[in-house]
Amino acid sequence: MEPLETPPAEAALAVWLAARVAAGVPPTPERVLRVREKLSAEGAALLTATRGDSLAGMVLAEPWRAQLGRGAERELWGHISMVFVHPAHQRQGVGTELLGRLVSDYHWRNLSVWTRESNVGAQALYRRSGFMSTGDRSADASGNSIERLERSPLYPPT
């Protein structure tokens, strides 16, 4: 894993890459470039969690936009672009810590996230953190079924 001296966006990229490779989904060079750009984008909130001297996980959120991300920002709404935990630190509360910090440290009153319906671990993490299904469903670029979840003050964590 990357030492902490690495700039946060590059260390977060290393966590993302390790998690994708461990999941059997190595990204294309084009996808790596796109994620690197997102991690450094203006207005994005990048939070990281460490364990010892290693970066254990990352969450990236940004202002929520109408029209599937192409429209106007919705006031007090954030959208989680990605949550990844390094394989060596998975199932140890890192994702829960990151989502908790995102909720408590940022001004967004409501949060939205799209996740694969087959990603049981992510589904459980989001639901434990107070996210509920919106009923919105679609497919990602690979054809996987995805679902949109939201967290608002109306839905307390369980």
HUTAQUI-V893052 format. One record per residue. N is the residue number from 0. SS is DSSP state (H for helix, E for strand, C for the rest). PHI is phi as a letter, one per 20 degrees, with the letter a starting at -180 (999 if undefined). PSI is psi in radians with two decimals (none if undefined). Layout:
# HUTAQUI-V893052
<<N | SS | PHI | PSI> <N | SS | PHI | PSI>>
This chain:
# HUTAQUI-V893052
<<0 | C | 999 | 2.85> <1 | C | f | 2.43> <2 | E | f | 2.81> <3 | C | f | -0.31> <4 | C | f | -0.30> <5 | C | f | 2.40> <6 | C | g | 2.50> <7 | H | g | -0.74> <8 | H | f | -0.69> <9 | H | f | -0.66> <10 | H | f | -0.70> <11 | H | f | -0.68> <12 | H | f | -0.70> <13 | H | f | -0.68> <14 | H | f | -0.82> <15 | H | g | -0.84> <16 | H | f | -0.78> <17 | H | f | -0.73> <18 | H | f | -0.72> <19 | H | f | -0.78> <20 | H | f | -0.76> <21 | H | f | -0.52> <22 | C | e | 0.00> <23 | C | n | 0.36> <24 | C | c | 1.17> <25 | C | f | 2.28> <26 | C | f | 2.74> <27 | C | f | 2.80> <28 | H | g | -0.61> <29 | H | f | -0.70> <30 | H | f | -0.69> <31 | H | g | -0.78> <32 | H | f | -0.77> <33 | H | f | -0.74> <34 | H | f | -0.71> <35 | H | g | -0.74> <36 | H | f | -0.77> <37 | H | f | -0.69> <38 | H | f | -0.42> <39 | C | d | 0.11> <40 | C | f | 2.52> <41 | C | f | 2.37> <42 | C | n | -0.15> <43 | C | e | 2.57> <44 | E | d | 1.93> <45 | E | d | 2.04> <46 | E | d | 2.49> <47 | E | c | 2.75> <48 | E | c | 2.41> <49 | E | d | 2.73> <50 | E | c | 1.99> <51 | C | m | -2.26> <52 | C | d | 0.34> <53 | E | d | 2.57> <54 | E | f | 2.13> <55 | E | e | -0.50> <56 | E | a | 2.93> <57 | E | b | 2.62> <58 | E | c | 2.42> <59 | E | c | 2.18> <60 | E | c | 2.80> <61 | E | b | 2.90> <62 | E | g | 2.42> <63 | E | f | 2.38> <64 | E | c | 2.49> <65 | H | f | 3.00> <66 | H | l | 0.87> <67 | H | l | 0.72> <68 | H | n | -0.03> <69 | C | d | -0.15> <70 | C | e | -2.79> <71 | C | f | 2.64> <72 | E | f | 2.51> <73 | E | d | 2.08> <74 | E | g | 2.37> <75 | E | m | 0.26> <76 | E | d | 2.37> <77 | E | d | 2.77> <78 | E | c | 2.23> <79 | E | e | 2.04> <80 | E | e | -0.67> <81 | E | a | 2.54> <82 | E | c | 2.15> <83 | E | c | 2.45> <84 | E | c | 2.35> <85 | C | g | 2.43> <86 | H | g | -0.58> <87 | H | f | -0.24> <88 | H | c | 0.15> <89 | C | f | 2.63> <90 | C | m | 0.53> <91 | C | c | 0.30> <92 | C | n | 0.08> <93 | H | f | -0.81> <94 | H | f | -0.73> <95 | H | f | -0.75> <96 | H | f | -0.81> <97 | H | f | -0.78> <98 | H | f | -0.68> <99 | H | f | -0.75> <100 | H | f | -0.68> <101 | H | f | -0.78> <102 | H | f | -0.75> <103 | H | e | -0.50> <104 | H | e | -0.22> <105 | C | d | 2.75> <106 | C | f | -0.11> <107 | C | f | 2.19> <108 | C | e | -0.53> <109 | E | c | 2.56> <110 | E | c | 2.57> <111 | E | c | 2.60> <112 | E | b | 2.50> <113 | E | d | 2.38> <114 | E | b | 2.66> <115 | E | f | 2.37> <116 | C | f | -0.48> <117 | C | e | -0.15> <118 | C | e | 1.43> <119 | H | g | -0.70> <120 | H | f | -0.80> <121 | H | f | -0.73> <122 | H | g | -0.81> <123 | H | f | -0.74> <124 | H | g | -0.87> <125 | H | f | -0.73> <126 | H | f | -0.68> <127 | H | f | -0.49> <128 | C | e | 0.19> <129 | C | n | 0.16> <130 | C | e | 2.51> <131 | E | c | 2.65> <132 | E | f | 2.44> <133 | E | e | -0.22> <134 | E | n | -0.15> <135 | E | f | 2.28> <136 | E | c | 2.64> <137 | E | b | -2.83> <138 | E | c | 2.50> <139 | C | e | -3.09> <140 | C | f | -0.40> <141 | C | e | 0.02> <142 | C | n | 0.06> <143 | C | f | 2.46> <144 | E | f | 2.24> <145 | E | c | 2.69> <146 | E | c | 2.51> <147 | E | e | 2.29> <148 | E | d | 2.66> <149 | E | c | 2.63> <150 | E | c | 2.23> <151 | C | b | 2.96> <152 | C | g | -0.33> <153 | C | f | -0.35> <154 | C | d | 1.57> <155 | C | f | 2.64> <156 | C | f | 2.66> <157 | C | d | none>>
